[in-house]
């Protein structure tokens, strides 16, 4: 069965003002910028970012892409018979296609930003809204100047809901994304000391996040965390953007989507909340108070865009974190298992505190320990060392038994730790890895977290490989035992 059509070539070419070359199909089934994952019948956009996508056009066509979108100045570099749409600028063409997608869709659009929790909130919205109708959402963390246009241009014409994540690390980045997406509801999960190197103050970070309000549809809503100090500032910015309605969420007594009570469990949470006047109880299939708080924004937004609130809440029981954002697995070790919590995708002071709290509510096994393996949090500017040192408070408050620290900034925490909590320190993750591997034992609960640049992912993989080696060892021992028994019988 062939994949459904996403765009006709006529509509694509008109939207992008593209010239045609070669034998083009009538329709394409999808859009891609990555030859490693491109599907048959999709259009490949030769974006120029870290690499020049034009170099990968032959690979895309060899992978059965339907066509490539290329810049006119690179036309001569392409095979003469290649199926192409030729444009002045590939990124500008992608944005033009996103504009056309927004104009043709009847979907209710929700934009999500915030210093922490963007991706998990986007995924919770995808899950919840899909129970009520066809839902399209950004993949991975496609939230930047090319990720949002790509995600919007991928929105099927039949979608009922569209969820777009928007990120930034400099002022002025979110507003054009929001004006492109024109969301009916715009969520700010929180404002936290992230990218301080570029902003300097939380107030400036709040202003950058508030740019999302300037694209909201005329009858749309701003959904803002009521529990943060910047709430009043953000509400004022929403007013300056002429947003019709502000909906707040949190534990605050005046929150429109208000947490009434919750029970935090090692592998889930149960919640009672008042969502815009509707009191309901529901379960979240992954642990963490931060997920509880953001679920309020999810359900409030579901109401705002006309989705079924009961179905949206029921769906949250199936929520699971994305890879590197709290996924859990068991490590097979001699004498039993250890729990691995993978938070290695990224880190900042707010998400680090949330992850340490999550580790604190995790039950270690008999004789096991709570172990944190922490890498540098980057882009924090002059306050970097102080913010790393300040992690001693959530480490202590959440009864973390042992801490391994990686990187020059994390050395500030290492120096603040009492001797009994020091697991190991290294400047680079490759040097810390053997220290961690040699320390882990059955019953431990191990959480690994750090900014992408601190390269904590390889430590996660090394811990996972412990399981593979242990399983191979046990399989080999079992096989040898069977052979010995067979020999004895023979």
Secondary structure, 3 states (H helix, E strand, C coil): CCCCCCEEHHHHHHHHCCEEECCCCCEECEEECCCCCCCCCEEEECCECCCEHHHHHHHHHHCCCCEEEEEHHHHHHCCCCCCEEEECCHHHHHHHHHHHHHHHCCCEEEEEECCCCHHHHHHHHHHHHHCCCCEEECCCCCCCCCHHHHHHHCCCCCCCEEEEECCCCCCCCHHHHHHHHCCCEEEECCCCCCCHHHHCCHHHHHHHHHHHHHHCCCCCEEEEECCCCCHHHHHHHHHHCCCCEEEEEECCCCCCEEEEEEEECCCCEEEEEEECCEEEEEEECCCCHHHHHHHHHHHHHHHHCCCCHHHHHHHHHHCCCCCCCCEEEEEEECCEEEEEEEECCCCCHHHHHHHHHHHHCCCCCCCCCEEEEEECCCCCHHHHHHHHHCCHHHHHHCCCCEEEEECCCCHHHHHHCCHHHEEEEECCHHHHHHHHHHHCCCCCEEEEECCHHHCCHHHHHHHHHHHHHHHHHHHHHHHHHHHHHHHHHC
